[in-house]
Each structure stands twice: as C-alpha cells, then as structure tokens.
Amino acid sequence: MNKKISIKKSKNFQEIKTHNVKWLHFSKPNAHDLEILREDFKFHPLDIDDCLSSPGQRSKLDEYSNYLFIIMTFPYYDNVSRLMKGSEIDIFIGPNYIVTITDNKLAPLNEFFHQCQVNDAFRERFLGEGPTQLLYAIINKLQNYCYPMLNHVDEDIKNIEKVIFAGYEKKMVKEILIVKRNIVNFRRSMQAHKNVIKKLISKKDKFFIPNSITQYFANILEQTKDIWDILESLTENIDALHNTNESLISFRLNDIMKVLTIISIILLPINLVASIFGMNTPAMPFIYHPNGFWMILSSMLVLVLLFMLIFKRKG
C-alpha cells in the first residue's frame, strides 16, 4: 500500500483534479494524514506542526523554494453562543496543486469545493488556469462571506439603539457586550490579512505565479481594507451606543437617588418631632390636651407640606 492510497482512504480527505491543478481538501485531518501529506509533497515539518497546532494562530505567509505556506483565519457565527469565532485555514500552494486544511467550520469553503466537484463549468472556471487563480477564488469567497456577518452586526447595533431609546437600557447591557465581543473577535481574525496579501503580491516573481494575478490580489487587498474600515466604523458605533446607554442608566439612577433623598429630607423633621414628643416629660406641650395627638399630627403634616412646597419651588 503506497502513501498516496493511504491519503485517499482517509475520511478527512477530498480531491478535485484537472489537467492544470489538483486541489486536495482536508477537514479535521489527523496527525497520520498530515505526516503522509508531508512525505508526499516534501512539506517542511514546521508547517505540518502549524497545521496540527491549536486554532487561532496569527495569519502568516512562509516561502519555500517550491511552494508557499499560508495561514489565514476567517470569522464564522456560532448560533449556540451567539458569538463570532475565528476558524483557521492552512493553504499549501505549489506549481500544480493546492492543499487546504480546515476545521470544517467555514461553510463557504465547503460549498465552493462541492460546487467545483459536481459542476463542470465551475471546475473549469476556477481550476482551469492554475493554482494561483484557485487561491484567489478561495480567499475571495471567504472574504465575501464576511460582508453578510458585518451587516448582521450592523443590524444588531440598530436594534439595540431602538430598544435603548424605548426605555429598556438596562436590558441592553448584555446585548451591547455581546456585540462588542463579536467585533473584537472579528477584528482579531482579520487583522493580519492585509500583510499576508501584500506578501503574496510581492511573490509575483515566483515561477508558478503569473504576473497577471497581481491585479486579482490587489482586488483582495482592497476588500481587506474595506472590511477593516467597516469594522472600525462598527467599533465606533457600538462604543458610542455603549456610552449613551451608560449615561441613560446613570441618569435614571440619579433620578432615583434624588427622589429617595427628597423623601428622606421630608421625613427627617417628622422623625424629629416624633422623637421629641416621645420623651413624655411633664412640661411637654399638648401632652395633656384632649386633642394633643391631632395637634402634633397636624404640625407634622404642616412640616411635610412646607418642605414639599420648598422642593417644588426649587424645581
């Protein structure tokens, strides 16, 4: 049994092959799969170790004499936790092949691979001009997948704003923090893409990368900047909304404290009068008067009305 057959027997492995390029796609490969892959393609052991490492590595590009190794992370939405998380894609690109390794959480990549498998027009369009054109298509598909998620975050911010000004600012504290965390995770996934694409453009003299591809990757670079600019705008919006929400909560708390303070001050003289007449000394006025209780109660009421009048005039 040769090594190549061992890879093809792996449940984590799929392949598309044309006359120009071969695309090997691994979803959650194990160490055995990657070791056979390393021996077949003579990949550097450090790159294989990077593929086996825990997800969330920083995006990068490493250059070798006969291939390029790229790590990129892209966000995806976890419906259970309602959080944006990062998913890593490892890419080996050589003269006539591309190898992609993922954790199977990037839906657009899996859909794109399936379309190229079953659709002859797709396969010819994206795999008919060499591996670099296919690399552009993969990155472009994953970047385009980011825009609906950005729109979703923007809608969340708008909904939070409506609810806040409807008088439910306390209920929105958790929602604001979820959105802020999603934006932070999104930024963390995308922050190094610009440098990777710039390095990729600089490799245009590589023997298997045609000069014509530069324009395509320049388009990806512009998309990366656009995504980052949108993230910056969303960050500013949610920060401003967070500050507004905190101000509204603080304002309401101040109102509550003001009311409680007024009530305390109004009750203070009543308590003082009650304490004085509670001493029951012989010289105490009204003690032996038949209507003494009502006279003392009336004086308390007068004090309450007097303080209320003072506070009303003070606004």
C-alpha positions as MATLAB code, in Angstrom:
seq = 'MNKKISIKKSKNFQEIKTHNVKWLHFSKPNAHDLEILREDFKFHPLDIDDCLSSPGQRSKLDEYSNYLFIIMTFPYYDNVSRLMKGSEIDIFIGPNYIVTITDNKLAPLNEFFHQCQVNDAFRERFLGEGPTQLLYAIINKLQNYCYPMLNHVDEDIKNIEKVIFAGYEKKMVKEILIVKRNIVNFRRSMQAHKNVIKKLISKKDKFFIPNSITQYFANILEQTKDIWDILESLTENIDALHNTNESLISFRLNDIMKVLTIISIILLPINLVASIFGMNTPAMPFIYHPNGFWMILSSMLVLVLLFMLIFKRKG';
ca = [
       0.000    0.000    0.000;
       1.589    3.272   -1.062;
       1.288    6.566    0.789;
      -0.931    8.201   -1.779;
      -3.533    5.472   -1.454;
      -3.429    5.916    2.342;
      -4.394    9.571    1.970;
      -7.224    8.766   -0.381;
      -8.607    6.246    2.078;
      -8.820    8.903    4.775;
     -12.356   10.070    5.562;
     -10.957   13.588    6.076;
      -9.667   13.863    2.513;
     -11.276   15.001   -0.756;
      -9.700   15.703   -4.139;
     -10.503   17.543   -7.351;
      -8.139   17.111  -10.256;
      -7.952   18.837  -13.649;
      -5.274   18.981  -16.326;
      -3.823   22.155  -14.722;
      -4.245   21.798  -10.984;
      -5.045   19.357   -8.212;
      -6.984   20.522   -5.149;
      -6.631   18.420   -2.011;
      -9.057   19.421    0.727;
      -8.716   18.144    4.309;
     -11.359   18.635    7.004;
     -10.073   17.990   10.527;
      -7.160   15.786    9.440;
      -5.310   13.713   11.992;
      -1.548   13.550   12.508;
      -1.251   10.433   10.331;
      -2.919   12.163    7.362;
      -0.617   15.177    7.588;
       2.511   13.081    8.001;
       1.724   11.199    4.788;
       0.979   14.565    3.124;
       4.370   15.882    4.255;
       6.186   12.872    2.840;
       4.334   13.044   -0.483;
       4.877   16.778   -1.078;
       8.090   17.277    0.952;
       6.496   19.965    3.095;
       8.557   21.416    5.926;
       7.874   19.712    9.311;
       7.275   23.108   10.953;
       4.396   23.754    8.558;
       2.860   20.404    9.420;
       3.217   21.269   13.112;
       1.403   24.562   12.449;
      -1.453   22.627   10.868;
      -1.715   20.411   13.939;
      -1.473   23.272   16.420;
      -4.498   24.623   18.212;
      -6.606   27.027   16.093;
      -6.301   30.764   16.360;
      -2.765   31.214   15.092;
      -1.780   34.530   13.604;
      -2.124   34.787    9.825;
       1.191   34.482    8.007;
       2.913   33.506    4.769;
       6.090   31.377    4.600;
       8.037   30.986    1.373;
       9.990   27.922    0.240;
      11.731   27.083   -3.000;
       8.868   25.056   -4.461;
       5.773   26.136   -2.518;
       4.157   28.785   -0.322;
       2.541   28.070    3.030;
      -0.280   30.406    4.131;
      -2.231   30.579    7.375;
      -5.343   32.759    7.453;
      -8.232   32.996    9.889;
     -11.781   33.932    8.970;
     -14.758   34.568   11.263;
     -17.851   32.404   11.490;
     -21.001   32.776   13.576;
     -21.765   30.265   16.320;
     -25.556   30.106   16.652;
     -25.425   28.452   20.074;
     -23.239   31.011   21.838;
     -24.249   33.912   19.525;
     -20.568   34.756   19.138;
     -18.256   35.363   16.216;
     -15.344   32.936   16.341;
     -12.249   32.507   14.215;
     -11.615   29.481   12.005;
      -8.178   28.771   10.603;
      -7.427   27.710    7.048;
      -3.955   26.387    6.160;
      -3.004   26.533    2.492;
      -0.092   24.937    0.622;
       0.273   26.201   -2.940;
       2.753   24.788   -5.438;
       3.263   24.663   -9.228;
       0.253   22.434   -9.945;
      -1.549   21.882   -6.664;
      -3.323   23.484   -3.739;
      -3.789   21.816   -0.377;
      -6.341   23.312    2.032;
      -6.666   22.201    5.652;
      -9.585   23.408    7.802;
     -11.581   22.568   10.917;
     -14.729   22.249    8.759;
     -16.348   25.400   10.187;
     -16.045   27.626    7.115;
     -19.258   26.871    5.245;
     -18.457   28.899    2.083;
     -15.228   26.957    1.516;
     -17.003   23.609    1.792;
     -19.767   24.823   -0.528;
     -17.243   26.117   -3.049;
     -15.355   22.805   -3.044;
     -18.610   20.882   -3.537;
     -19.619   23.136   -6.452;
     -16.270   22.529   -8.138;
     -16.773   18.785   -7.625;
     -20.210   18.498   -9.190;
     -20.268   21.373  -11.684;
     -18.056   21.112  -14.772;
     -18.357   24.842  -15.535;
     -17.272   25.764  -12.017;
     -14.387   23.315  -12.145;
     -13.144   24.620  -15.474;
     -13.527   28.249  -14.455;
     -11.677   28.066  -11.151;
      -9.294   25.144  -11.636;
      -8.604   25.586  -15.329;
      -5.986   28.339  -15.068;
      -3.619   27.067  -12.410;
      -3.356   27.042   -8.619;
      -2.902   30.801   -8.144;
      -6.247   31.576   -9.753;
      -7.843   28.974   -7.485;
      -6.156   30.544   -4.444;
      -7.636   33.910   -5.396;
     -11.095   32.351   -5.727;
     -10.847   30.664   -2.298;
      -9.785   33.851   -0.480;
     -12.331   35.930   -2.390;
     -15.166   33.545   -1.448;
     -14.182   33.663    2.225;
     -13.910   37.467    2.202;
     -17.310   37.850    0.545;
     -18.704   35.642    3.319;
     -17.639   38.339    5.810;
     -19.967   41.022    4.438;
     -23.280   39.368    5.494;
     -21.856   38.924    9.004;
     -20.876   42.598    9.098;
     -24.407   43.504    8.001;
     -25.749   41.288   10.778;
     -23.627   43.118   13.368;
     -24.827   46.452   11.977;
     -28.456   45.319   12.301;
     -27.802   44.233   15.889;
     -26.473   47.700   16.680;
     -29.530   49.375   15.138;
     -31.909   47.113   17.071;
     -30.058   47.802   20.318;
     -30.340   51.543   19.671;
     -34.107   51.285   19.183;
     -34.593   49.293   22.376;
     -32.376   51.620   24.412;
     -34.371   54.717   23.494;
     -37.599   52.813   24.129;
     -36.656   52.844   27.820;
     -35.096   49.392   28.232;
     -31.465   50.400   28.550;
     -30.705   48.025   31.440;
     -31.776   45.007   29.393;
     -29.376   46.025   26.612;
     -26.180   45.955   28.679;
     -25.556   42.266   27.920;
     -26.521   42.681   24.247;
     -24.060   45.550   23.850;
     -21.271   43.490   25.389;
     -22.045   40.566   23.042;
     -21.818   42.843   20.002;
     -18.580   44.402   21.264;
     -17.087   40.950   21.794;
     -18.151   39.866   18.297;
     -16.467   42.906   16.764;
     -13.279   42.252   18.748;
     -13.219   38.613   17.592;
     -13.910   39.707   14.015;
     -11.024   42.188   14.125;
      -8.727   39.577   15.633;
      -9.455   37.224   12.719;
      -8.909   39.878   10.031;
      -6.113   41.994   11.481;
      -3.161   40.329    9.700;
      -4.818   39.680    6.330;
      -3.505   42.870    4.756;
       0.119   41.927    5.435;
      -0.394   38.401    4.107;
      -1.940   39.652    0.857;
       0.855   42.214    0.421;
       3.441   39.463    0.846;
       1.541   37.313   -1.631;
       1.589   40.136   -4.196;
       5.334   40.531   -3.650;
       5.816   36.869   -4.666;
       4.725   37.610   -8.245;
       8.192   36.615   -9.468;
       7.728   33.105   -8.145;
       7.998   30.696  -11.045;
       4.452   29.295  -10.627;
       2.712   32.650  -10.003;
       1.808   34.545  -13.223;
       2.236   38.318  -13.282;
      -1.393   38.726  -14.364;
      -2.567   37.542  -10.951;
      -1.288   40.728   -9.283;
      -4.419   42.640  -10.255;
      -6.639   39.959   -8.706;
      -4.803   40.013   -5.399;
      -4.832   43.815   -5.444;
      -8.625   43.499   -5.505;
      -8.488   41.208   -2.454;
      -6.245   43.740   -0.716;
      -8.840   46.469   -1.345;
     -11.583   44.212    0.013;
      -9.471   43.588    3.122;
      -9.167   47.339    3.666;
     -12.919   47.777    3.117;
     -13.725   45.097    5.697;
     -11.339   46.682    8.172;
     -12.865   50.134    7.605;
     -16.347   48.712    8.223;
     -15.096   47.101   11.436;
     -13.647   50.441   12.538;
     -16.991   52.128   11.878;
     -18.908   49.420   13.768;
     -16.477   49.745   16.682;
     -17.096   53.485   16.882;
     -20.877   52.992   16.673;
     -21.086   50.386   19.421;
     -18.705   52.361   21.659;
     -20.860   55.484   21.253;
     -24.001   53.434   21.924;
     -22.391   51.880   24.982;
     -21.527   55.321   26.360;
     -25.060   56.554   25.653;
     -26.568   53.542   27.398;
     -24.331   54.041   30.436;
     -25.346   57.716   30.541;
     -29.052   56.839   30.429;
     -28.651   54.269   33.201;
     -26.673   56.767   35.269;
     -29.316   59.440   34.652;
     -32.099   57.129   35.832;
     -30.106   56.149   38.907;
     -29.562   59.817   39.675;
     -33.305   60.395   39.415;
     -33.968   57.528   41.811;
     -31.374   58.802   44.279;
     -32.851   62.292   44.061;
     -36.354   61.032   44.878;
     -35.072   58.945   47.780;
     -33.101   61.912   49.109;
     -36.161   64.173   48.956;
     -38.270   61.596   50.785;
     -35.572   61.241   53.459;
     -35.358   65.007   53.980;
     -39.148   65.336   54.187;
     -39.354   62.567   56.775;
     -36.449   63.939   58.818;
     -38.414   66.731   60.635;
     -41.339   64.362   61.235;
     -38.979   61.912   62.906;
     -37.511   64.760   64.945;
     -40.950   65.884   66.153;
     -41.928   62.298   66.943;
     -38.711   61.804   68.903;
     -39.186   64.992   70.899;
     -42.774   64.246   71.883;
     -41.827   60.672   72.595;
     -39.876   61.759   75.684;
     -43.163   62.153   77.678;
     -41.812   64.733   80.166;
     -44.355   66.664   82.337;
     -43.512   70.010   80.717;
     -44.148   68.699   77.206;
     -46.873   70.793   75.458;
     -50.030   69.165   74.130;
     -49.386   66.050   76.201;
     -52.402   66.552   78.462;
     -54.537   68.407   75.955;
     -57.632   66.415   74.837;
     -56.717   66.990   71.161;
     -52.937   66.821   71.682;
     -52.422   63.858   69.374;
     -54.221   65.568   66.492;
     -52.399   68.840   67.134;
     -48.993   67.090   66.970;
     -50.066   65.163   63.857;
     -51.228   68.422   62.244;
     -47.865   70.050   62.940;
     -46.140   67.137   61.266;
     -48.412   67.467   58.245;
     -47.663   71.214   58.079;
     -43.920   70.459   58.084;
     -44.354   67.913   55.271;
     -46.353   70.334   53.154;
     -43.854   73.101   53.854;
     -40.890   71.001   52.698;
     -42.782   69.794   49.626;
     -43.557   73.421   48.725;
     -39.882   74.348   49.122;
     -38.713   71.477   46.889;
     -41.356   72.283   44.291;
     -40.216   75.917   44.094;
     -36.601   74.725   43.768;
     -37.594   72.552   40.845;
];
